[in-house]
Amino acid sequence: MDKIHVLEKAFIIMEMIAEKPNTPHTVSELSQKTGINVQTLSRIVRTMTIMGYLESAGRKTGYLMGKKFVMLSDGYFDSNPLRKAALPLLLDYRDKINEYICVSHLLGYERHIVCIVGKKFNVCPEEDNQYIKISATVQTPYDSVSGKLMLSRLSVEQQKKCFEWFGPPGNKWDGITTEKDFLSHLEDIAQHDYLIEHKAARVNIVYLINLSLGEVAAVGSSIEINSYSEEKKDVAMKLLKNISTELEKKSTMW
């Protein structure tokens, strides 16, 4: 079946913006990444903005996901019980401290991102801009603090198989190059129900979620360094722990 190319291009643009919903994307950037010429892309994003599917953060700043897109997604029938249980808790967290939050699930040796709620980006202060991503993204567990924490709950044999499958983490985990280092590092992590990682631009906080049937998930938040404080960290940790506890209870009913 022949594709309608202008529709295909519109969805490509939408998908690219949805990958980083809190970051404005300029026309030139979108054109470079999609291969769509600037004139065509400008007409498409202008139409999508008029219709409410995109929002302009200023001509030189770029475009963000529009409120109409999020409103339409409310009708999505979601059979994933973890996502259904997690999403209102994530929205409540965002509303309280306005920071990025994500729930992920370890399936096999891969980290499946279940859902993401980003910060409010108050381009239009009078509007409640909700940046929600119902995700099907799959990552190696080496790529995040959540993945590392979830891996620590696998058996040693499973951890060995993971190492064999993906190889050493390399520069993603400082100083971990051998299987022995890998296992020892995960053994240390397994003593804790949460991890805190300080980066140059943000602080990542992750709590483990022990689901029913022996499965594990994690809820994590990233606090930008320009809005970070010890008081905010303490509030975030309390909220994340409560989310973990609540989802553990709910998982017994799935």
C-alpha positions, 0 to 999 in steps of 0.5 A: 500500500502506498503511503501518504508522504505528508502524513508520514512526515508529520508523524516522523516529526511528532515522534521525534519531538515526543522523544524529548518532550521537554526540549524545544526543537527548532525547524532547522534541527528537525529538518537536519534529523528527519531529512525533510526540507526546511520549507516543507517542515515549516508548513507541517509544524505550523499546521500542527501548532494551529491544530494544537498538536505542537506548541511554539516556544518561540520561533528561535527556540523551537517546538514542544509537544502540544496539549491536544496530543496529550489529551487524545492519548487519554483515550488509549486503552492500556492493558499494562497494569504497572503503567495504569497503577503508576501514571497517577502517582507519577503525575502527583509527584510531578505536581508536587516538585515538578521534576522528571520521573520514570517507571521501568521494568526489568524483563529478562536482561533488558530495561523496559521503560513503562512510562515517563512524566516530564517537568512542566515547561511553562511556555504558557503559564495559564495552561497546565502542560503535561508531558507524558510519554507512554513508552515502549523503549527498551534499553540495556540495564547499563544505561541507567541507575534504574537498570543497575539497581534492578540488575542487583536483584537478579541471582548471581547466575543471571547476572553472569549471563547478563554480563556474557550477553552484553559484555562489560559496562565500559565507561557507563560504570566507572572501573567495572571491566571484569565479571568479578568487578561486575558481580561485586559491584551488584552485590554492594548495590543489593544491600540498598533499596535505593540509589543516588547518583550525582552527575554534573547536570543532575542528581538521579534518585531511584527506588526499587519496586518488588513486584509480585511473582519475583519481578522487579521494577524501579521508579526514578527521578532526575533533579536538575542541578539548578533546582536541586537542594538537600531539602528537595532531595529529601522530599523526592526520596520520601515521595519515591519511597511511597510510590514504590510501596504503593506499587508493590501493594498494587502488584499483588492484585494483578 
